[in-house]
Amino acid sequence: MDCLFCKIIAGEIPSAKVYEDDLVFAFRDIDPKAPTHILIIPKKHIASVNEINDENCAIVGHIFKVAAEIAKNEGVAEDGYRIVTNIGENGGQTVKHLHYHMLGGRSLQWPPG
């Protein structure tokens, strides 16, 4: 598979790892949009939210549990942060591997754009 995030998980492409367990890998975004900008991804290749099903939906719950832990470790849990996922071309998804952006460390505006 020629997936950027699968290659990062496999260690073929270097990343600034923040967290890893059997199901999830998290690393710092190379083009951060906030002081804290971390990508949280499942190790299992799931292209987008559109591919979440009965067999893989528990991974998403685990991702959010991990996100809360990362937010505490990064010092953004108390002041607040945002979790965002993009789906499809119009949604701004550029890597076809489910991923969640954790943004924090500054006031975030709404709507995002």
Contacts in CASP RR format, 6 or more apart in sequence:
PFRMAT RR
TARGET T0000
AUTHOR 0000-0000-0000
METHOD contacts of the structure
MODEL  1
MDCLFCKIIAGEIPSAKVYEDDLVFAFRDIDPKAPTHILIIPKKHIASVN
EINDENCAIVGHIFKVAAEIAKNEGVAEDGYRIVTNIGENGGQTVKHLHY
HMLGGRSLQWPPG
1 45 0 8 1.000
3 45 0 8 1.000
3 95 0 8 1.000
3 96 0 8 1.000
3 97 0 8 1.000
4 13 0 8 1.000
4 95 0 8 1.000
4 97 0 8 1.000
5 39 0 8 1.000
5 41 0 8 1.000
5 45 0 8 1.000
5 95 0 8 1.000
5 97 0 8 1.000
5 99 0 8 1.000
6 45 0 8 1.000
6 97 0 8 1.000
7 13 0 8 1.000
8 15 0 8 1.000
8 25 0 8 1.000
8 27 0 8 1.000
9 25 0 8 1.000
9 41 0 8 1.000
9 43 0 8 1.000
15 27 0 8 1.000
15 28 0 8 1.000
16 27 0 8 1.000
16 28 0 8 1.000
17 25 0 8 1.000
17 26 0 8 1.000
17 27 0 8 1.000
18 26 0 8 1.000
18 27 0 8 1.000
18 28 0 8 1.000
18 38 0 8 1.000
18 70 0 8 1.000
18 73 0 8 1.000
18 74 0 8 1.000
19 25 0 8 1.000
19 26 0 8 1.000
19 40 0 8 1.000
19 66 0 8 1.000
19 69 0 8 1.000
19 70 0 8 1.000
20 26 0 8 1.000
21 66 0 8 1.000
22 43 0 8 1.000
23 42 0 8 1.000
23 43 0 8 1.000
23 44 0 8 1.000
23 59 0 8 1.000
23 62 0 8 1.000
23 63 0 8 1.000
24 40 0 8 1.000
24 41 0 8 1.000
24 42 0 8 1.000
24 43 0 8 1.000
24 59 0 8 1.000
24 62 0 8 1.000
24 63 0 8 1.000
24 66 0 8 1.000
25 40 0 8 1.000
25 41 0 8 1.000
25 42 0 8 1.000
25 43 0 8 1.000
26 38 0 8 1.000
26 39 0 8 1.000
26 40 0 8 1.000
26 41 0 8 1.000
26 66 0 8 1.000
26 70 0 8 1.000
26 102 0 8 1.000
27 38 0 8 1.000
27 39 0 8 1.000
28 37 0 8 1.000
28 38 0 8 1.000
28 39 0 8 1.000
29 37 0 8 1.000
29 38 0 8 1.000
29 39 0 8 1.000
29 101 0 8 1.000
33 101 0 8 1.000
33 103 0 8 1.000
34 103 0 8 1.000
34 104 0 8 1.000
34 105 0 8 1.000
34 106 0 8 1.000
34 108 0 8 1.000
35 104 0 8 1.000
35 105 0 8 1.000
35 106 0 8 1.000
36 74 0 8 1.000
36 75 0 8 1.000
36 76 0 8 1.000
36 81 0 8 1.000
36 102 0 8 1.000
36 103 0 8 1.000
36 104 0 8 1.000
36 105 0 8 1.000
37 101 0 8 1.000
37 102 0 8 1.000
37 103 0 8 1.000
37 104 0 8 1.000
38 70 0 8 1.000
38 74 0 8 1.000
38 101 0 8 1.000
38 102 0 8 1.000
39 99 0 8 1.000
39 100 0 8 1.000
39 101 0 8 1.000
39 102 0 8 1.000
40 63 0 8 1.000
40 66 0 8 1.000
40 67 0 8 1.000
40 70 0 8 1.000
40 83 0 8 1.000
40 99 0 8 1.000
40 100 0 8 1.000
40 102 0 8 1.000
41 97 0 8 1.000
41 98 0 8 1.000
41 99 0 8 1.000
41 100 0 8 1.000
42 56 0 8 1.000
42 59 0 8 1.000
42 60 0 8 1.000
42 63 0 8 1.000
42 98 0 8 1.000
44 56 0 8 1.000
44 59 0 8 1.000
45 97 0 8 1.000
46 52 0 8 1.000
46 56 0 8 1.000
46 59 0 8 1.000
46 97 0 8 1.000
46 98 0 8 1.000
47 96 0 8 1.000
47 97 0 8 1.000
47 98 0 8 1.000
48 85 0 8 1.000
48 87 0 8 1.000
48 88 0 8 1.000
48 93 0 8 1.000
48 96 0 8 1.000
48 98 0 8 1.000
49 85 0 8 1.000
49 87 0 8 1.000
49 98 0 8 1.000
50 87 0 8 1.000
50 88 0 8 1.000
51 98 0 8 1.000
52 60 0 8 1.000
52 98 0 8 1.000
63 100 0 8 1.000
64 83 0 8 1.000
67 83 0 8 1.000
67 100 0 8 1.000
67 102 0 8 1.000
68 77 0 8 1.000
70 102 0 8 1.000
71 77 0 8 1.000
71 80 0 8 1.000
71 81 0 8 1.000
71 102 0 8 1.000
74 102 0 8 1.000
74 104 0 8 1.000
76 102 0 8 1.000
76 104 0 8 1.000
76 105 0 8 1.000
79 104 0 8 1.000
79 105 0 8 1.000
80 104 0 8 1.000
80 105 0 8 1.000
81 102 0 8 1.000
81 103 0 8 1.000
81 104 0 8 1.000
81 105 0 8 1.000
81 108 0 8 1.000
82 101 0 8 1.000
82 102 0 8 1.000
82 103 0 8 1.000
82 104 0 8 1.000
82 108 0 8 1.000
82 112 0 8 1.000
83 100 0 8 1.000
83 101 0 8 1.000
83 102 0 8 1.000
83 103 0 8 1.000
84 100 0 8 1.000
84 101 0 8 1.000
84 103 0 8 1.000
84 112 0 8 1.000
85 98 0 8 1.000
85 99 0 8 1.000
85 100 0 8 1.000
85 101 0 8 1.000
86 92 0 8 1.000
86 93 0 8 1.000
86 94 0 8 1.000
87 93 0 8 1.000
END
